[in-house]
Amino acid sequence: METVLATTPVFRDLADADHTLGLGRNMQQAINDGYVEQDRGQQWFANLAEGSFYASFALVTVICSR
């Protein structure tokens, strides 16, 4: 293992987060697959646009070589 990098992207704009993370696309897939009821999923996504928005996650990158 050569390097381990930890990055924490922060999104404060819903459009940017949706483009990068696929929030709407993934919710639609969950609805299509029967994991989430359609009304509930659509309401969840619509509610993201109300008020302030914040999304973040930890991204760990490991660089290895032989």
Steps between C-alpha positions, in 0.01 A plus 500: 500500500650831393247758611168534679307822447186604684282769344168638619307671219231743613199593289286801585323512165238235423556512123873439542442220749237338279729519197795346688323256731195415290252558784195519274619221268574267791168579669317426175683168474403416859137581413517290182650207693227519763720607793325836544137591433468746211321777693745478788808505275378790290407697812844434653675630189271803472564586866875520436438822306326667796722706727874461525677193362807320629646165396838349579674163509842353566696389197805283561744442215766231534788492252689173474759346274661161461 
